[in-house]
Amino acid sequence: MAITLYGIPNCDTVKKARAWLAGESVAHAFHDFKKSGVPPAQLDAWLKAVGPERLLNRQGTTWRKLDAAAQARAGDTAGARALMLDQPSVIKRPVVDWGDGTVTVGFDPADWSLRART
């Protein structure tokens, strides 16, 4: 099972998630949105798996800096997808592809303990 954690290395939640995975000796790959961008096919899979409301971070600094028109355009899946491709920092982090078709958003050590052991 190939686990891939997607995020931004300076994000506190991503740091905690990576530290947890390392501490639990869970092999994983890290995909840095800042350096490598958001893979469009992966984004489509995430949107299908968790939906735009779960994936789009409307609480973060990047979202708050957007003008009202840009925020309004993210009101549907196509608009949210376009925004996430253009501004990866609006994606809630971390996004984890557990290698079995399961995708999670955010860091939950209790949930991850179950997933990492299967």
VENTANOR-V204172 format. One record per residue. N is the residue number from 1. RES is the residue in one small letter. PSI is psi in whole degrees, 0 to 359 (NA if undefined). D_LAST is the distance of its C-alpha to the last C-alpha in Angstrom with 1 decimal. Layout:
N,RES,PSI,D_LAST + N,RES,PSI,D_LAST
//
This chain:
1,m,120,9.1 + 2,a,110,11.9 + 3,i,132,11.7 + 4,t,127,15.2 + 5,l,126,16.7 + 6,y,136,20.1 + 7,g,202,22.9 + 8,i,128,26.0 + 9,p,334,26.1 + 10,n,2,28.7 + 11,c,128,26.9 + 12,d,320,26.2 + 13,t,321,23.0 + 14,v,319,21.7 + 15,k,314,23.0 + 16,k,317,21.1 + 17,a,316,17.8 + 18,r,320,18.4 + 19,a,319,19.5 + 20,w,312,16.4 + 21,l,317,14.1 + 22,a,317,16.7 + 23,g,330,17.0 + 24,e,4,13.4 + 25,s,42,13.7 + 26,v,115,11.2 + 27,a,136,12.9 + 28,h,161,14.1 + 29,a,152,17.3 + 30,f,129,19.7 + 31,h,116,22.1 + 32,d,113,25.2 + 33,f,323,26.9 + 34,k,320,30.2 + 35,k,321,30.4 + 36,s,357,28.7 + 37,g,184,29.1 + 38,v,121,26.9 + 39,p,118,26.0 + 40,p,319,27.6 + 41,a,322,25.2 + 42,q,316,22.2 + 43,l,318,24.3 + 44,d,318,25.0 + 45,a,319,21.4 + 46,w,317,20.7 + 47,l,321,23.8 + 48,k,320,22.8 + 49,a,316,19.4 + 50,v,345,20.6 + 51,g,158,24.4 + 52,p,329,27.1 + 53,e,323,27.6 + 54,r,327,24.1 + 55,l,330,24.3 + 56,l,123,27.9 + 57,n,101,28.7 + 58,r,5,32.1 + 59,q,344,32.3 + 60,g,169,32.4 + 61,t,317,35.4 + 62,t,315,35.2 + 63,w,314,35.3 + 64,r,334,38.2 + 65,k,346,40.1 + 66,l,146,40.1 + 67,d,165,43.3 + 68,a,325,43.3 + 69,a,317,43.7 + 70,a,320,40.5 + 71,q,320,38.6 + 72,a,322,40.1 + 73,r,337,39.1 + 74,a,11,35.5 + 75,g,345,36.0 + 76,d,171,34.6 + 77,t,317,31.5 + 78,a,317,33.7 + 79,g,320,35.4 + 80,a,319,32.2 + 81,r,312,30.7 + 82,a,317,33.9 + 83,l,316,34.0 + 84,m,325,30.4 + 85,l,322,31.3 + 86,d,324,34.5 + 87,q,78,33.3 + 88,p,338,29.7 + 89,s,349,30.1 + 90,v,359,30.2 + 91,i,131,26.5 + 92,k,145,24.4 + 93,r,156,22.2 + 94,p,158,19.7 + 95,v,130,18.3 + 96,v,127,14.8 + 97,d,112,13.7 + 98,w,2,9.9 + 99,g,356,10.7 + 100,d,15,9.7 + 101,g,353,12.9 + 102,t,137,11.8 + 103,v,135,14.3 + 104,t,157,14.9 + 105,v,129,18.2 + 106,g,175,19.0 + 107,f,119,17.4 + 108,d,97,15.9 + 109,p,322,14.5 + 110,a,313,13.4 + 111,d,317,11.5 + 112,w,325,10.1 + 113,s,318,9.0 + 114,l,316,6.7 + 115,r,320,5.5 + 116,a,340,5.7 + 117,r,351,3.8 + 118,t,NA,0.0
//
